[in-house]
């Protein structure tokens, strides 16, 4: 019978939650990078582009966590 390996003190649920949080953070980083790049491409000064990237990151991670919570993933 197959028994998955677990780290001492961690269950599979904790590992899956950590991976879901990691996916949300990576998705947020990708969206933030694209938002900053598009802002800079549109002629925004560097400070405004960084602000747009931060807003994109924060909004994406927040949305991912809220949807994950509503679906019972977190």
PDB file of N, H, CA, C and O in Angstrom:
ATOM      1  N   UNK A   1       0.838  -1.175   0.000  1.00  0.00           N
ATOM      2  CA  UNK A   1       0.000   0.000   0.000  1.00  0.00           C
ATOM      3  C   UNK A   1       0.884   1.239   0.000  1.00  0.00           C
ATOM      4  O   UNK A   1       1.895   1.291   0.700  1.00  0.00           O
ATOM      5  N   UNK A   2       0.496   2.238  -0.792  1.00  0.00           N
ATOM      6  H   UNK A   2      -0.326   2.195  -1.361  1.00  0.00           H
ATOM      7  CA  UNK A   2       1.251   3.478  -0.898  1.00  0.00           C
ATOM      8  C   UNK A   2       0.981   4.375   0.300  1.00  0.00           C
ATOM      9  O   UNK A   2      -0.171   4.644   0.641  1.00  0.00           O
ATOM     10  N   UNK A   3       2.046   4.833   0.931  1.00  0.00           N
ATOM     11  H   UNK A   3       2.982   4.614   0.655  1.00  0.00           H
ATOM     12  CA  UNK A   3       1.922   5.789   2.027  1.00  0.00           C
ATOM     13  C   UNK A   3       2.825   6.966   1.709  1.00  0.00           C
ATOM     14  O   UNK A   3       4.045   6.810   1.643  1.00  0.00           O
ATOM     15  N   UNK A   4       2.240   8.148   1.512  1.00  0.00           N
ATOM     16  H   UNK A   4       1.250   8.275   1.566  1.00  0.00           H
ATOM     17  CA  UNK A   4       3.078   9.296   1.151  1.00  0.00           C
ATOM     18  C   UNK A   4       4.022   9.683   2.278  1.00  0.00           C
ATOM     19  O   UNK A   4       3.695   9.561   3.459  1.00  0.00           O
ATOM     20  N   UNK A   5       5.190  10.148   1.887  1.00  0.00           N
ATOM     21  H   UNK A   5       5.455  10.247   0.928  1.00  0.00           H
ATOM     22  CA  UNK A   5       6.151  10.611   2.880  1.00  0.00           C
ATOM     23  C   UNK A   5       5.677  11.936   3.451  1.00  0.00           C
ATOM     24  O   UNK A   5       5.136  12.779   2.736  1.00  0.00           O
ATOM     25  N   UNK A   6       5.880  12.101   4.708  1.00  0.00           N
ATOM     26  H   UNK A   6       6.319  11.416   5.289  1.00  0.00           H
ATOM     27  CA  UNK A   6       5.546  13.373   5.347  1.00  0.00           C
ATOM     28  C   UNK A   6       6.724  13.814   6.196  1.00  0.00           C
ATOM     29  O   UNK A   6       7.457  12.996   6.752  1.00  0.00           O
ATOM     30  N   UNK A   7       6.883  15.094   6.281  1.00  0.00           N
ATOM     31  H   UNK A   7       6.288  15.758   5.830  1.00  0.00           H
ATOM     32  CA  UNK A   7       7.895  15.646   7.166  1.00  0.00           C
ATOM     33  C   UNK A   7       7.364  15.529   8.580  1.00  0.00           C
ATOM     34  O   UNK A   7       6.166  15.682   8.818  1.00  0.00           O
ATOM     35  N   UNK A   8       8.243  15.263   9.501  1.00  0.00           N
ATOM     36  H   UNK A   8       9.216  15.139   9.308  1.00  0.00           H
ATOM     37  CA  UNK A   8       7.806  15.094  10.883  1.00  0.00           C
ATOM     38  C   UNK A   8       7.090  16.354  11.362  1.00  0.00           C
ATOM     39  O   UNK A   8       7.653  17.448  11.325  1.00  0.00           O
ATOM     40  N   UNK A   9       5.860  16.195  11.805  1.00  0.00           N
ATOM     41  H   UNK A   9       5.402  15.306  11.835  1.00  0.00           H
ATOM     42  CA  UNK A   9       5.088  17.317  12.303  1.00  0.00           C
ATOM     43  C   UNK A   9       4.240  18.008  11.245  1.00  0.00           C
ATOM     44  O   UNK A   9       3.482  18.921  11.572  1.00  0.00           O
ATOM     45  N   UNK A  10       4.350  17.591   9.972  1.00  0.00           N
ATOM     46  H   UNK A  10       4.966  16.849   9.707  1.00  0.00           H
ATOM     47  CA  UNK A  10       3.563  18.217   8.907  1.00  0.00           C
ATOM     48  C   UNK A  10       2.688  17.168   8.249  1.00  0.00           C
ATOM     49  O   UNK A  10       3.149  16.071   7.933  1.00  0.00           O
ATOM     50  N   UNK A  11       1.438  17.506   8.048  1.00  0.00           N
ATOM     51  H   UNK A  11       1.064  18.397   8.305  1.00  0.00           H
ATOM     52  CA  UNK A  11       0.561  16.596   7.340  1.00  0.00           C
ATOM     53  C   UNK A  11       0.467  17.033   5.881  1.00  0.00           C
ATOM     54  O   UNK A  11       0.981  18.084   5.498  1.00  0.00           O
ATOM     55  N   UNK A  12      -0.194  16.215   5.085  1.00  0.00           N
ATOM     56  H   UNK A  12      -0.612  15.362   5.397  1.00  0.00           H
ATOM     57  CA  UNK A  12      -0.353  16.532   3.670  1.00  0.00           C
ATOM     58  C   UNK A  12      -1.175  17.801   3.476  1.00  0.00           C
ATOM     59  O   UNK A  12      -0.965  18.535   2.510  1.00  0.00           O
ATOM     60  N   UNK A  13      -2.103  18.062   4.380  1.00  0.00           N
ATOM     61  H   UNK A  13      -2.273  17.466   5.165  1.00  0.00           H
ATOM     62  CA  UNK A  13      -2.941  19.255   4.261  1.00  0.00           C
ATOM     63  C   UNK A  13      -2.091  20.512   4.365  1.00  0.00           C
ATOM     64  O   UNK A  13      -2.303  21.465   3.615  1.00  0.00           O
ATOM     65  N   UNK A  14      -1.140  20.526   5.276  1.00  0.00           N
ATOM     66  H   UNK A  14      -0.968  19.751   5.885  1.00  0.00           H
ATOM     67  CA  UNK A  14      -0.278  21.687   5.438  1.00  0.00           C
ATOM     68  C   UNK A  14       0.611  21.897   4.215  1.00  0.00           C
ATOM     69  O   UNK A  14       0.863  23.032   3.811  1.00  0.00           O
ATOM     70  N   UNK A  15       1.077  20.815   3.640  1.00  0.00           N
ATOM     71  H   UNK A  15       0.873  19.893   3.969  1.00  0.00           H
ATOM     72  CA  UNK A  15       1.915  20.925   2.452  1.00  0.00           C
ATOM     73  C   UNK A  15       1.104  21.478   1.286  1.00  0.00           C
ATOM     74  O   UNK A  15       1.591  22.335   0.549  1.00  0.00           O
ATOM     75  N   UNK A  16      -0.110  21.005   1.110  1.00  0.00           N
ATOM     76  H   UNK A  16      -0.505  20.308   1.709  1.00  0.00           H
ATOM     77  CA  UNK A  16      -0.960  21.485   0.025  1.00  0.00           C
ATOM     78  C   UNK A  16      -1.297  22.958   0.231  1.00  0.00           C
ATOM     79  O   UNK A  16      -1.283  23.731  -0.727  1.00  0.00           O
ATOM     80  N   UNK A  17      -1.595  23.354   1.447  1.00  0.00           N
ATOM     81  H   UNK A  17      -1.606  22.726   2.226  1.00  0.00           H
ATOM     82  CA  UNK A  17      -1.873  24.771   1.728  1.00  0.00           C
ATOM     83  C   UNK A  17      -0.657  25.638   1.430  1.00  0.00           C
ATOM     84  O   UNK A  17      -0.786  26.718   0.853  1.00  0.00           O
ATOM     85  N   UNK A  18       0.507  25.173   1.817  1.00  0.00           N
ATOM     86  H   UNK A  18       0.612  24.296   2.286  1.00  0.00           H
ATOM     87  CA  UNK A  18       1.725  25.937   1.546  1.00  0.00           C
ATOM     88  C   UNK A  18       1.955  26.075   0.044  1.00  0.00           C
ATOM     89  O   UNK A  18       2.366  27.136  -0.427  1.00  0.00           O
ATOM     90  N   UNK A  19       1.694  25.019  -0.703  1.00  0.00           N
ATOM     91  H   UNK A  19       1.360  24.157  -0.321  1.00  0.00           H
ATOM     92  CA  UNK A  19       1.846  25.089  -2.154  1.00  0.00           C
ATOM     93  C   UNK A  19       0.826  26.030  -2.780  1.00  0.00           C
ATOM     94  O   UNK A  19       1.149  26.743  -3.729  1.00  0.00           O
ATOM     95  N   UNK A  20      -0.397  26.045  -2.266  1.00  0.00           N
ATOM     96  H   UNK A  20      -0.660  25.466  -1.495  1.00  0.00           H
ATOM     97  CA  UNK A  20      -1.404  26.964  -2.785  1.00  0.00           C
ATOM     98  C   UNK A  20      -1.034  28.414  -2.502  1.00  0.00           C
ATOM     99  O   UNK A  20      -1.252  29.287  -3.342  1.00  0.00           O
ATOM    100  N   UNK A  21      -0.481  28.673  -1.334  1.00  0.00           N
ATOM    101  H   UNK A  21      -0.305  27.964  -0.651  1.00  0.00           H
ATOM    102  CA  UNK A  21      -0.021  30.023  -1.015  1.00  0.00           C
ATOM    103  C   UNK A  21       1.135  30.406  -1.933  1.00  0.00           C
ATOM    104  O   UNK A  21       1.208  31.542  -2.401  1.00  0.00           O
ATOM    105  N   UNK A  22       2.029  29.468  -2.188  1.00  0.00           N
ATOM    106  H   UNK A  22       1.969  28.545  -1.808  1.00  0.00           H
ATOM    107  CA  UNK A  22       3.146  29.723  -3.090  1.00  0.00           C
ATOM    108  C   UNK A  22       2.653  30.042  -4.499  1.00  0.00           C
ATOM    109  O   UNK A  22       3.177  30.949  -5.146  1.00  0.00           O
ATOM    110  N   UNK A  23       1.658  29.313  -4.975  1.00  0.00           N
ATOM    111  H   UNK A  23       1.232  28.576  -4.449  1.00  0.00           H
ATOM    112  CA  UNK A  23       1.090  29.583  -6.299  1.00  0.00           C
ATOM    113  C   UNK A  23       0.463  30.974  -6.330  1.00  0.00           C
ATOM    114  O   UNK A  23       0.628  31.705  -7.307  1.00  0.00           O
ATOM    115  N   UNK A  24      -0.251  31.344  -5.275  1.00  0.00           N
ATOM    116  H   UNK A  24      -0.385  30.751  -4.481  1.00  0.00           H
ATOM    117  CA  UNK A  24      -0.862  32.675  -5.218  1.00  0.00           C
ATOM    118  C   UNK A  24       0.212  33.760  -5.247  1.00  0.00           C
ATOM    119  O   UNK A  24       0.041  34.771  -5.928  1.00  0.00           O
ATOM    120  N   UNK A  25       1.310  33.571  -4.526  1.00  0.00           N
ATOM    121  H   UNK A  25       1.449  32.749  -3.973  1.00  0.00           H
ATOM    122  CA  UNK A  25       2.385  34.556  -4.510  1.00  0.00           C
ATOM    123  C   UNK A  25       3.086  34.647  -5.861  1.00  0.00           C
ATOM    124  O   UNK A  25       3.421  35.741  -6.315  1.00  0.00           O
ATOM    125  N   UNK A  26       3.307  33.516  -6.499  1.00  0.00           N
ATOM    126  H   UNK A  26       3.035  32.627  -6.130  1.00  0.00           H
ATOM    127  CA  UNK A  26       3.944  33.534  -7.816  1.00  0.00           C
ATOM    128  C   UNK A  26       3.048  34.181  -8.864  1.00  0.00           C
ATOM    129  O   UNK A  26       3.527  34.923  -9.722  1.00  0.00           O
ATOM    130  N   UNK A  27       1.762  33.903  -8.797  1.00  0.00           N
ATOM    131  H   UNK A  27       1.373  33.300  -8.101  1.00  0.00           H
ATOM    132  CA  UNK A  27       0.824  34.542  -9.711  1.00  0.00           C
ATOM    133  C   UNK A  27       0.802  36.053  -9.476  1.00  0.00           C
ATOM    134  O   UNK A  27       0.765  36.830 -10.430  1.00  0.00           O
ATOM    135  N   UNK A  28       0.824  36.461  -8.225  1.00  0.00           N
ATOM    136  H   UNK A  28       0.853  35.830  -7.450  1.00  0.00           H
ATOM    137  CA  UNK A  28       0.864  37.880  -7.900  1.00  0.00           C
ATOM    138  C   UNK A  28       2.138  38.547  -8.408  1.00  0.00           C
ATOM    139  O   UNK A  28       2.096  39.672  -8.907  1.00  0.00           O
ATOM    140  N   UNK A  29       3.264  37.859  -8.284  1.00  0.00           N
ATOM    141  H   UNK A  29       3.298  36.946  -7.879  1.00  0.00           H
ATOM    142  CA  UNK A  29       4.523  38.410  -8.779  1.00  0.00           C
ATOM    143  C   UNK A  29       4.495  38.564 -10.296  1.00  0.00           C
ATOM    144  O   UNK A  29       4.997  39.551 -10.834  1.00  0.00           O
ATOM    145  N   UNK A  30       3.912  37.594 -10.975  1.00  0.00           N
ATOM    146  H   UNK A  30       3.504  36.793 -10.538  1.00  0.00           H
ATOM    147  CA  UNK A  30       3.813  37.675 -12.432  1.00  0.00           C
ATOM    148  C   UNK A  30       2.920  38.832 -12.854  1.00  0.00           C
ATOM    149  O   UNK A  30       3.283  39.601 -13.744  1.00  0.00           O
ATOM    150  N   UNK A  31       1.764  38.962 -12.229  1.00  0.00           N
ATOM    151  H   UNK A  31       1.470  38.337 -11.506  1.00  0.00           H
ATOM    152  CA  UNK A  31       0.850  40.053 -12.556  1.00  0.00           C
ATOM    153  C   UNK A  31       1.483  41.398 -12.215  1.00  0.00           C
ATOM    154  O   UNK A  31       1.351  42.355 -12.978  1.00  0.00           O
ATOM    155  N   UNK A  32       2.161  41.476 -11.090  1.00  0.00           N
ATOM    156  H   UNK A  32       2.268  40.698 -10.471  1.00  0.00           H
ATOM    157  CA  UNK A  32       2.830  42.715 -10.713  1.00  0.00           C
ATOM    158  C   UNK A  32       3.910  43.113 -11.704  1.00  0.00           C
ATOM    159  O   UNK A  32       4.033  44.286 -12.057  1.00  0.00           O
ATOM    160  N   UNK A  33       4.687  42.149 -12.149  1.00  0.00           N
ATOM    161  H   UNK A  33       4.587  41.196 -11.863  1.00  0.00           H
ATOM    162  CA  UNK A  33       5.740  42.446 -13.122  1.00  0.00           C
ATOM    163  C   UNK A  33       5.157  42.938 -14.442  1.00  0.00           C
ATOM    164  O   UNK A  33       5.665  43.888 -15.037  1.00  0.00           O
ATOM    165  N   UNK A  34       4.097  42.290 -14.892  1.00  0.00           N
ATOM    166  H   UNK A  34       3.685  41.518 -14.409  1.00  0.00           H
ATOM    167  CA  UNK A  34       3.455  42.714 -16.143  1.00  0.00           C
ATOM    168  C   UNK A  34       2.832  44.093 -15.983  1.00  0.00           C
ATOM    169  O   UNK A  34       2.933  44.924 -16.886  1.00  0.00           O
ATOM    170  N   UNK A  35       2.190  44.349 -14.849  1.00  0.00           N
ATOM    171  H   UNK A  35       2.108  43.674 -14.115  1.00  0.00           H
ATOM    172  CA  UNK A  35       1.578  45.666 -14.620  1.00  0.00           C
ATOM    173  C   UNK A  35       2.641  46.764 -14.596  1.00  0.00           C
ATOM    174  O   UNK A  35       2.441  47.829 -15.180  1.00  0.00           O
ATOM    175  N   UNK A  36       3.742  46.519 -13.940  1.00  0.00           N
ATOM    176  H   UNK A  36       3.904  45.654 -13.465  1.00  0.00           H
ATOM    177  CA  UNK A  36       4.818  47.503 -13.911  1.00  0.00           C
ATOM    178  C   UNK A  36       5.433  47.732 -15.276  1.00  0.00           C
ATOM    179  O   UNK A  36       5.741  48.863 -15.649  1.00  0.00           O
ATOM    180  N   UNK A  37       5.608  46.656 -16.014  1.00  0.00           N
ATOM    181  H   UNK A  37       5.357  45.737 -15.710  1.00  0.00           H
ATOM    182  CA  UNK A  37       6.170  46.773 -17.360  1.00  0.00           C
ATOM    183  C   UNK A  37       5.236  47.557 -18.273  1.00  0.00           C
ATOM    184  O   UNK A  37       5.684  48.424 -19.022  1.00  0.00           O
ATOM    185  N   UNK A  38       3.948  47.259 -18.215  1.00  0.00           N
ATOM    186  H   UNK A  38       3.584  46.554 -17.606  1.00  0.00           H
ATOM    187  CA  UNK A  38       2.997  47.976 -19.058  1.00  0.00           C
ATOM    188  C   UNK A  38       2.882  49.441 -18.653  1.00  0.00           C
ATOM    189  O   UNK A  38       2.715  50.304 -19.515  1.00  0.00           O
ATOM    190  N   UNK A  39       2.969  49.733 -17.375  1.00  0.00           N
ATOM    191  H   UNK A  39       3.105  49.033 -16.674  1.00  0.00           H
ATOM    192  CA  UNK A  39       2.930  51.126 -16.937  1.00  0.00           C
ATOM    193  C   UNK A  39       4.152  51.873 -17.453  1.00  0.00           C
ATOM    194  O   UNK A  39       4.049  53.005 -17.926  1.00  0.00           O
ATOM    195  N   UNK A  40       5.308  51.229 -17.356  1.00  0.00           N
ATOM    196  H   UNK A  40       5.393  50.310 -16.971  1.00  0.00           H
ATOM    197  CA  UNK A  40       6.539  51.869 -17.838  1.00  0.00           C
ATOM    198  C   UNK A  40       6.511  52.021 -19.350  1.00  0.00           C
ATOM    199  O   UNK A  40       6.980  53.026 -19.884  1.00  0.00           O
ATOM    200  N   UNK A  41       5.972  51.045 -20.033  1.00  0.00           N
ATOM    201  H   UNK A  41       5.591  50.228 -19.599  1.00  0.00           H
ATOM    202  CA  UNK A  41       5.857  51.102 -21.486  1.00  0.00           C
ATOM    203  C   UNK A  41       4.918  52.226 -21.904  1.00  0.00           C
ATOM    204  O   UNK A  41       5.090  52.820 -22.968  1.00  0.00           O
ATOM    205  N   UNK A  42       3.931  52.517 -21.071  1.00  0.00           N
ATOM    206  H   UNK A  42       3.791  52.034 -20.207  1.00  0.00           H
ATOM    207  CA  UNK A  42       2.987  53.587 -21.348  1.00  0.00           C
ATOM    208  C   UNK A  42       3.519  54.967 -21.029  1.00  0.00           C
ATOM    209  O   UNK A  42       2.806  55.953 -21.216  1.00  0.00           O
ATOM    210  N   UNK A  43       4.747  55.068 -20.553  1.00  0.00           N
ATOM    211  H   UNK A  43       5.326  54.267 -20.401  1.00  0.00           H
ATOM    212  CA  UNK A  43       5.352  56.365 -20.298  1.00  0.00           C
ATOM    213  C   UNK A  43       5.310  56.825 -18.859  1.00  0.00           C
ATOM    214  O   UNK A  43       5.639  57.977 -18.578  1.00  0.00           O
ATOM    215  N   UNK A  44       4.920  55.973 -17.948  1.00  0.00           N
ATOM    216  H   UNK A  44       4.653  55.037 -18.176  1.00  0.00           H
ATOM    217  CA  UNK A  44       4.879  56.357 -16.535  1.00  0.00           C
ATOM    218  C   UNK A  44       6.303  56.448 -15.986  1.00  0.00           C
ATOM    219  O   UNK A  44       7.181  55.696 -16.409  1.00  0.00           O
ATOM    220  N   UNK A  45       6.532  57.359 -15.053  1.00  0.00           N
ATOM    221  H   UNK A  45       5.819  57.970 -14.709  1.00  0.00           H
ATOM    222  CA  UNK A  45       7.856  57.408 -14.413  1.00  0.00           C
ATOM    223  C   UNK A  45       8.106  56.138 -13.593  1.00  0.00           C
ATOM    224  O   UNK A  45       7.162  55.432 -13.235  1.00  0.00           O
ATOM    225  N   UNK A  46       9.368  55.851 -13.300  1.00  0.00           N
ATOM    226  H   UNK A  46      10.134  56.423 -13.591  1.00  0.00           H
ATOM    227  CA  UNK A  46       9.683  54.601 -12.584  1.00  0.00           C
ATOM    228  C   UNK A  46       8.933  54.431 -11.258  1.00  0.00           C
ATOM    229  O   UNK A  46       8.497  53.325 -10.936  1.00  0.00           O
ATOM    230  N   UNK A  47       8.781  55.489 -10.503  1.00  0.00           N
ATOM    231  H   UNK A  47       9.135  56.388 -10.764  1.00  0.00           H
ATOM    232  CA  UNK A  47       8.086  55.370  -9.214  1.00  0.00           C
ATOM    233  C   UNK A  47       6.625  54.966  -9.415  1.00  0.00           C
ATOM    234  O   UNK A  47       6.098  54.147  -8.662  1.00  0.00           O
ATOM    235  N   UNK A  48       5.983  55.530 -10.411  1.00  0.00           N
ATOM    236  H   UNK A  48       6.411  56.195 -11.023  1.00  0.00           H
ATOM    237  CA  UNK A  48       4.586  55.185 -10.691  1.00  0.00           C
ATOM    238  C   UNK A  48       4.476  53.752 -11.194  1.00  0.00           C
ATOM    239  O   UNK A  48       3.511  53.058 -10.874  1.00  0.00           O
ATOM    240  N   UNK A  49       5.455  53.300 -11.979  1.00  0.00           N
ATOM    241  H   UNK A  49       6.239  53.864 -12.238  1.00  0.00           H
ATOM    242  CA  UNK A  49       5.435  51.927 -12.478  1.00  0.00           C
ATOM    243  C   UNK A  49       5.594  50.931 -11.328  1.00  0.00           C
ATOM    244  O   UNK A  49       4.940  49.888 -11.309  1.00  0.00           O
ATOM    245  N   UNK A  50       6.461  51.254 -10.378  1.00  0.00           N
ATOM    246  H   UNK A  50       6.993  52.101 -10.394  1.00  0.00           H
ATOM    247  CA  UNK A  50       6.639  50.380  -9.211  1.00  0.00           C
ATOM    248  C   UNK A  50       5.366  50.354  -8.378  1.00  0.00           C
ATOM    249  O   UNK A  50       4.975  49.303  -7.870  1.00  0.00           O
ATOM    250  N   UNK A  51       4.712  51.521  -8.235  1.00  0.00           N
ATOM    251  H   UNK A  51       5.029  52.375  -8.648  1.00  0.00           H
ATOM    252  CA  UNK A  51       3.449  51.566  -7.497  1.00  0.00           C
ATOM    253  C   UNK A  51       2.386  50.703  -8.185  1.00  0.00           C
ATOM    254  O   UNK A  51       1.652  49.974  -7.518  1.00  0.00           O
ATOM    255  N   UNK A  52       2.304  50.784  -9.507  1.00  0.00           N
ATOM    256  H   UNK A  52       2.900  51.377 -10.049  1.00  0.00           H
ATOM    257  CA  UNK A  52       1.343  49.969 -10.253  1.00  0.00           C
ATOM    258  C   UNK A  52       1.654  48.480 -10.076  1.00  0.00           C
ATOM    259  O   UNK A  52       0.744  47.661  -9.944  1.00  0.00           O
ATOM    260  N   UNK A  53       2.923  48.142 -10.076  1.00  0.00           N
ATOM    261  H   UNK A  53       3.662  48.807 -10.184  1.00  0.00           H
ATOM    262  CA  UNK A  53       3.310  46.743  -9.874  1.00  0.00           C
ATOM    263  C   UNK A  53       2.898  46.263  -8.482  1.00  0.00           C
ATOM    264  O   UNK A  53       2.403  45.147  -8.326  1.00  0.00           O
ATOM    265  N   UNK A  54       3.102  47.098  -7.491  1.00  0.00           N
ATOM    266  H   UNK A  54       3.504  48.004  -7.618  1.00  0.00           H
ATOM    267  CA  UNK A  54       2.708  46.734  -6.130  1.00  0.00           C
ATOM    268  C   UNK A  54       1.212  46.576  -5.976  1.00  0.00           C
ATOM    269  O   UNK A  54       0.741  45.668  -5.292  1.00  0.00           O
ATOM    270  N   UNK A  55       0.470  47.458  -6.612  1.00  0.00           N
ATOM    271  H   UNK A  55       0.854  48.196  -7.168  1.00  0.00           H
ATOM    272  CA  UNK A  55      -0.993  47.354  -6.561  1.00  0.00           C
ATOM    273  C   UNK A  55      -1.455  46.085  -7.261  1.00  0.00           C
ATOM    274  O   UNK A  55      -2.342  45.389  -6.766  1.00  0.00           O
ATOM    275  N   UNK A  56      -0.862  45.780  -8.402  1.00  0.00           N
ATOM    276  H   UNK A  56      -0.141  46.345  -8.804  1.00  0.00           H
ATOM    277  CA  UNK A  56      -1.222  44.547  -9.116  1.00  0.00           C
ATOM    278  C   UNK A  56      -0.915  43.300  -8.301  1.00  0.00           C
ATOM    279  O   UNK A  56      -1.714  42.364  -8.256  1.00  0.00           O
ATOM    280  N   UNK A  57       0.249  43.294  -7.656  1.00  0.00           N
ATOM    281  H   UNK A  57       0.897  44.054  -7.692  1.00  0.00           H
ATOM    282  CA  UNK A  57       0.622  42.160  -6.804  1.00  0.00           C
ATOM    283  C   UNK A  57      -0.350  41.988  -5.645  1.00  0.00           C
ATOM    284  O   UNK A  57      -0.851  40.892  -5.396  1.00  0.00           O
ATOM    285  N   UNK A  58      -0.609  43.091  -4.936  1.00  0.00           N
ATOM    286  H   UNK A  58      -0.201  43.982  -5.138  1.00  0.00           H
ATOM    287  CA  UNK A  58      -1.474  43.024  -3.756  1.00  0.00           C
ATOM    288  C   UNK A  58      -2.892  42.606  -4.128  1.00  0.00           C
ATOM    289  O   UNK A  58      -3.508  41.794  -3.437  1.00  0.00           O
ATOM    290  N   UNK A  59      -3.403  43.158  -5.211  1.00  0.00           N
ATOM    291  H   UNK A  59      -2.903  43.818  -5.772  1.00  0.00           H
ATOM    292  CA  UNK A  59      -4.768  42.813  -5.626  1.00  0.00           C
ATOM    293  C   UNK A  59      -4.874  41.355  -6.050  1.00  0.00           C
ATOM    294  O   UNK A  59      -5.854  40.685  -5.726  1.00  0.00           O
ATOM    295  N   UNK A  60      -3.879  40.859  -6.769  1.00  0.00           N
ATOM    296  H   UNK A  60      -3.082  41.403  -7.033  1.00  0.00           H
ATOM    297  CA  UNK A  60      -3.925  39.469  -7.234  1.00  0.00           C
ATOM    298  C   UNK A  60      -3.818  38.486  -6.080  1.00  0.00           C
ATOM    299  O   UNK A  60      -4.570  37.513  -6.027  1.00  0.00           O
ATOM    300  N   UNK A  61      -2.899  38.723  -5.160  1.00  0.00           N
ATOM    301  H   UNK A  61      -2.288  39.513  -5.203  1.00  0.00           H
ATOM    302  CA  UNK A  61      -2.740  37.810  -4.024  1.00  0.00           C
ATOM    303  C   UNK A  61      -3.987  37.845  -3.140  1.00  0.00           C
ATOM    304  O   UNK A  61      -4.444  36.806  -2.664  1.00  0.00           O
ATOM    305  N   UNK A  62      -4.530  39.036  -2.924  1.00  0.00           N
ATOM    306  H   UNK A  62      -4.159  39.880  -3.310  1.00  0.00           H
ATOM    307  CA  UNK A  62      -5.745  39.141  -2.116  1.00  0.00           C
ATOM    308  C   UNK A  62      -6.891  38.389  -2.759  1.00  0.00           C
ATOM    309  O   UNK A  62      -7.604  37.642  -2.088  1.00  0.00           O
ATOM    310  N   UNK A  63      -7.072  38.584  -4.055  1.00  0.00           N
ATOM    311  H   UNK A  63      -6.494  39.191  -4.600  1.00  0.00           H
ATOM    312  CA  UNK A  63      -8.147  37.882  -4.759  1.00  0.00           C
ATOM    313  C   UNK A  63      -7.950  36.371  -4.709  1.00  0.00           C
ATOM    314  O   UNK A  63      -8.908  35.629  -4.494  1.00  0.00           O
ATOM    315  N   UNK A  64      -6.717  35.909  -4.904  1.00  0.00           N
ATOM    316  H   UNK A  64      -5.938  36.512  -5.079  1.00  0.00           H
ATOM    317  CA  UNK A  64      -6.454  34.472  -4.876  1.00  0.00           C
ATOM    318  C   UNK A  64      -6.749  33.876  -3.500  1.00  0.00           C
ATOM    319  O   UNK A  64      -7.313  32.786  -3.404  1.00  0.00           O
ATOM    320  N   UNK A  65      -6.371  34.586  -2.440  1.00  0.00           N
ATOM    321  H   UNK A  65      -5.913  35.471  -2.518  1.00  0.00           H
ATOM    322  CA  UNK A  65      -6.616  34.080  -1.087  1.00  0.00           C
ATOM    323  C   UNK A  65      -8.118  34.099  -0.769  1.00  0.00           C
ATOM    324  O   UNK A  65      -8.629  33.164  -0.153  1.00  0.00           O
ATOM    325  N   UNK A  66      -8.818  35.142  -1.179  1.00  0.00           N
ATOM    326  H   UNK A  66      -8.403  35.902  -1.680  1.00  0.00           H
ATOM    327  CA  UNK A  66     -10.255  35.214  -0.926  1.00  0.00           C
ATOM    328  C   UNK A  66     -10.995  34.107  -1.679  1.00  0.00           C
ATOM    329  O   UNK A  66     -11.875  33.458  -1.113  1.00  0.00           O
ATOM    330  N   UNK A  67     -10.652  33.891  -2.930  1.00  0.00           N
ATOM    331  H   UNK A  67      -9.938  34.418  -3.390  1.00  0.00           H
ATOM    332  CA  UNK A  67     -11.302  32.823  -3.696  1.00  0.00           C
ATOM    333  C   UNK A  67     -10.947  31.466  -3.104  1.00  0.00           C
ATOM    334  O   UNK A  67     -11.815  30.602  -2.979  1.00  0.00           O
ATOM    335  N   UNK A  68      -9.679  31.267  -2.738  1.00  0.00           N
ATOM    336  H   UNK A  68      -8.974  31.969  -2.839  1.00  0.00           H
ATOM    337  CA  UNK A  68      -9.287  30.000  -2.116  1.00  0.00           C
ATOM    338  C   UNK A  68     -10.007  29.750  -0.798  1.00  0.00           C
ATOM    339  O   UNK A  68     -10.383  28.616  -0.501  1.00  0.00           O
ATOM    340  N   UNK A  69     -10.198  30.789  -0.015  1.00  0.00           N
ATOM    341  H   UNK A  69      -9.892  31.710  -0.256  1.00  0.00           H
ATOM    342  CA  UNK A  69     -10.935  30.651   1.234  1.00  0.00           C
ATOM    343  C   UNK A  69     -12.395  30.332   0.976  1.00  0.00           C
ATOM    344  O   UNK A  69     -12.981  29.488   1.655  1.00  0.00           O
ATOM    345  N   UNK A  70     -12.982  31.003  -0.003  1.00  0.00           N
ATOM    346  H   UNK A  70     -12.506  31.688  -0.554  1.00  0.00           H
ATOM    347  CA  UNK A  70     -14.395  30.743  -0.320  1.00  0.00           C
ATOM    348  C   UNK A  70     -14.592  29.311  -0.815  1.00  0.00           C
ATOM    349  O   UNK A  70     -15.636  28.709  -0.565  1.00  0.00           O
ATOM    350  N   UNK A  71     -13.614  28.771  -1.504  1.00  0.00           N
ATOM    351  H   UNK A  71     -12.766  29.260  -1.707  1.00  0.00           H
ATOM    352  CA  UNK A  71     -13.706  27.400  -2.003  1.00  0.00           C
ATOM    353  C   UNK A  71     -13.292  26.360  -0.961  1.00  0.00           C
ATOM    354  O   UNK A  71     -13.421  25.159  -1.197  1.00  0.00           O
ATOM    355  N   UNK A  72     -12.799  26.814   0.181  1.00  0.00           N
ATOM    356  H   UNK A  72     -12.695  27.790   0.373  1.00  0.00           H
ATOM    357  CA  UNK A  72     -12.414  25.902   1.252  1.00  0.00           C
ATOM    358  C   UNK A  72     -11.006  25.358   1.119  1.00  0.00           C
ATOM    359  O   UNK A  72     -10.676  24.339   1.726  1.00  0.00           O
ATOM    360  N   UNK A  73     -10.167  26.027   0.330  1.00  0.00           N
ATOM    361  H   UNK A  73     -10.435  26.855  -0.163  1.00  0.00           H
ATOM    362  CA  UNK A  73      -8.796  25.547   0.134  1.00  0.00           C
ATOM    363  C   UNK A  73      -7.871  25.960   1.279  1.00  0.00           C
ATOM    364  O   UNK A  73      -6.891  25.270   1.560  1.00  0.00           O
ATOM    365  N   UNK A  74      -8.171  27.077   1.940  1.00  0.00           N
ATOM    366  H   UNK A  74      -8.967  27.638   1.712  1.00  0.00           H
ATOM    367  CA  UNK A  74      -7.302  27.586   3.007  1.00  0.00           C
ATOM    368  C   UNK A  74      -7.961  27.393   4.348  1.00  0.00           C
ATOM    369  O   UNK A  74      -7.388  27.757   5.375  1.00  0.00           O
TER     370      UNK A  74
END
